[in-house]
Amino acid sequence: MPHVVSPDQLADLINQEVGVSDWIEIDQARINQFAEATGDHQYIHVDPERAAQTPFGTTIAHGFLTMSLMVMMGYEASIKLENSVMGINYGFDKLRFINPVKVGSRIRGRFVLLSAEEKKPNHYLLKHEVTVEIEGEEKPALIAQWLGMTVLG
């Protein structure tokens, strides 16, 4: 569940970890569904036999699949402002794919609030650093600076 705060509490949370999501299993069915949705059918994602011949030894999740799952993670682990009527994806300041996510792995998101700014009345731009960890791996799948605009009612 997201961390619900009032706008006047935001300053105290800057550079603080505000949440960690539950683990999400990355199975072949999810990878295949993402391939269908995006048209990205590269064999390293969807052909277990050919992918077994690569240095990965198995299929891997699309980087953009891992990135897209940050939405689910954010519902659990990011900041939510009181009286919010909507949140708008505002993009990324930085996004790096660091480590491939092999089929059968579990990932989760770790959220740190980097900044919060009222851009106009009742419109808050929040920047989270999101580290998507892979269970049992030293290196994360990705690290991103994710921007979201929260509109209050």
LUMLUM-529639 format. One line per 2 residues: number of its first residue (from 1); their letters; for each residue x, y, z of C-alpha. Coordinates in nm, 4 decimals. Example, Ala and Ser with C-alpha at 12.3 -4.5 7.8 and 13.67 -1.06 7.14 Angstrom:
<rs>
1) AS) 1.2300/-0.4500/0.7800 ~ 1.3670/-0.1060/0.7140
</rs>
This chain:
<rs>
1) MP) 0.0000/0.0000/0.0000 ~ 0.1401/0.3436/-0.0896
3) HV) 0.2627/0.5839/0.1730 ~ -0.0153/0.8480/0.2058
5) VS) 0.1087/1.1905/0.3127 ~ -0.0010/1.5521/0.3041
7) PD) 0.1915/1.7957/0.0846 ~ 0.3426/1.9653/0.3895
9) QL) 0.5092/1.6351/0.4877 ~ 0.6944/1.5948/0.1589
11) AD) 1.0031/1.7967/0.2535 ~ 1.0746/1.5593/0.5426
13) LI) 1.0710/1.2593/0.3076 ~ 1.3215/1.3838/0.0494
15) NQ) 1.6056/1.1312/0.0037 ~ 1.4199/0.8805/0.2217
17) EV) 1.3104/0.5322/0.1244 ~ 0.9327/0.5504/0.1161
19) GV) 0.8457/0.1932/0.0244 ~ 0.9355/-0.1481/-0.1097
21) SD) 0.6894/-0.3459/-0.3217 ~ 0.6008/-0.7108/-0.2990
23) WI) 0.7877/-0.9562/-0.5191 ~ 0.6530/-1.0183/-0.8709
25) EI) 0.7333/-1.3449/-1.0482 ~ 0.8433/-1.3153/-1.4094
27) DQ) 0.7166/-1.6268/-1.5839 ~ 0.7250/-1.7133/-1.9528
29) AR) 0.3528/-1.6444/-1.9937 ~ 0.4006/-1.2815/-1.8796
31) IN) 0.6992/-1.2404/-2.1141 ~ 0.5006/-1.3863/-2.4047
33) QF) 0.2036/-1.1592/-2.3336 ~ 0.4340/-0.8561/-2.3364
35) AE) 0.5839/-0.9727/-2.6666 ~ 0.2328/-0.9965/-2.8138
37) AT) 0.1368/-0.6517/-2.6845 ~ 0.4499/-0.4812/-2.8179
39) GD) 0.5406/-0.6888/-3.1220 ~ 0.8870/-0.7559/-2.9778
41) HQ) 0.9339/-1.1273/-3.0445 ~ 1.3144/-1.1381/-3.0225
43) YI) 1.4157/-1.4975/-2.9529 ~ 1.5970/-1.4139/-2.6272
45) HV) 1.2518/-1.3399/-2.4850 ~ 1.0207/-1.5960/-2.6442
47) DP) 1.2217/-1.8967/-2.7666 ~ 1.3491/-2.1015/-2.4705
49) ER) 1.5480/-2.3434/-2.6894 ~ 1.7413/-2.0721/-2.8757
51) AA) 1.7758/-1.8565/-2.5625 ~ 1.9352/-2.1552/-2.3831
53) QT) 2.2261/-2.1227/-2.6294 ~ 2.2966/-1.7602/-2.5258
55) PF) 2.5107/-1.6459/-2.2318 ~ 2.1831/-1.5954/-2.0405
57) GT) 2.1091/-1.9697/-2.0577 ~ 1.7354/-1.9052/-2.0696
59) TI) 1.4802/-1.6508/-2.1826 ~ 1.4894/-1.3045/-2.0297
61) AH) 1.2216/-1.0435/-1.9727 ~ 1.2097/-0.7434/-2.2024
63) GF) 1.3686/-0.4414/-2.0356 ~ 1.0514/-0.2487/-2.1074
65) LT) 0.8448/-0.5212/-1.9384 ~ 1.0522/-0.4805/-1.6243
67) MS) 1.0156/-0.1033/-1.6511 ~ 0.6382/-0.1284/-1.7066
69) LM) 0.5945/-0.3361/-1.3920 ~ 0.7134/-0.0337/-1.1945
71) VM) 0.3526/0.0861/-1.2228 ~ 0.2311/-0.2133/-1.0205
73) MG) 0.5188/-0.1695/-0.7781 ~ 0.4446/0.2007/-0.7407
75) YE) 0.0837/0.1360/-0.6410 ~ 0.2251/-0.0484/-0.3402
77) AS) 0.5408/0.1402/-0.2547 ~ 0.5491/0.5018/-0.3729
79) IK) 0.4210/0.8249/-0.2196 ~ 0.0526/0.9075/-0.2547
81) LE) -0.0696/1.2538/-0.1602 ~ -0.3853/1.3048/0.0430
83) NS) -0.6823/1.4219/-0.1646 ~ -0.5219/1.2993/-0.4851
85) VM) -0.7680/1.2769/-0.7741 ~ -0.5200/1.1424/-1.0294
87) GI) -0.1601/1.0642/-1.0968 ~ -0.0009/1.1211/-1.4360
89) NY) 0.3120/0.9473/-1.5629 ~ 0.5479/1.2373/-1.6390
91) GF) 0.8401/1.0357/-1.7731 ~ 1.1957/0.9684/-1.6644
93) DK) 1.5002/1.1803/-1.5964 ~ 1.7191/0.8721/-1.6145
95) LR) 1.6681/0.5026/-1.6781 ~ 1.9361/0.2342/-1.6937
97) FI) 1.8912/-0.1382/-1.7535 ~ 2.1673/-0.3017/-1.5506
99) NP) 2.1001/-0.6744/-1.5218 ~ 1.8741/-0.9029/-1.7289
101) VK) 1.5747/-1.0609/-1.5583 ~ 1.5732/-1.4331/-1.6314
103) VG) 1.2491/-1.6234/-1.6616 ~ 1.1431/-1.7620/-1.3237
105) SR) 1.3010/-1.4703/-1.1345 ~ 1.1206/-1.2474/-0.8896
107) IR) 1.1583/-0.8699/-0.8902 ~ 1.0502/-0.5877/-0.6599
109) GR) 1.0773/-0.2106/-0.6521 ~ 1.2487/0.0013/-0.3896
111) FV) 1.1329/0.3668/-0.3924 ~ 1.3247/0.6699/-0.2645
113) LL) 1.1640/1.0140/-0.2910 ~ 1.4213/1.2419/-0.4556
115) SA) 1.2186/1.5596/-0.4927 ~ 0.8708/1.7064/-0.4655
117) EE) 0.7689/2.0376/-0.6162 ~ 0.4355/2.2141/-0.6461
119) KK) 0.4439/2.3169/-1.0132 ~ 0.1123/2.5046/-0.9963
121) PN) -0.1655/2.5014/-0.7362 ~ -0.2567/2.1445/-0.6442
123) HY) -0.0159/1.9921/-0.9015 ~ 0.2838/1.8200/-0.7427
125) LL) 0.5734/1.6786/-0.9428 ~ 0.7291/1.3902/-0.7493
127) KH) 1.0560/1.2281/-0.8495 ~ 1.1319/0.8817/-0.7153
129) EV) 1.4481/0.6840/-0.7603 ~ 1.3280/0.3322/-0.8276
131) TV) 1.5603/0.0362/-0.7980 ~ 1.4117/-0.2839/-0.9363
133) EI) 1.5839/-0.5657/-0.7515 ~ 1.6116/-0.9259/-0.8653
135) EG) 1.5753/-1.1764/-0.5834 ~ 1.9120/-1.3411/-0.5114
137) EE) 2.1081/-1.1125/-0.7476 ~ 2.3657/-0.8575/-0.6396
139) KP) 2.2946/-0.6176/-0.9254 ~ 1.9459/-0.4749/-0.9803
141) AL) 1.7520/-0.5109/-1.3028 ~ 1.7238/-0.1364/-1.3441
143) IA) 1.7556/0.1978/-1.1730 ~ 1.5311/0.4863/-1.2773
145) QW) 1.4476/0.8409/-1.1814 ~ 1.0721/0.8353/-1.2394
147) LG) 0.8573/1.1468/-1.2508 ~ 0.4904/1.1568/-1.1616
149) MT) 0.2476/1.4484/-1.1462 ~ -0.0121/1.4225/-0.8717
151) VL) -0.3230/1.6379/-0.9011 ~ -0.5141/1.7144/-0.5826
153) G) -0.8889/1.7726/-0.5637
</rs>
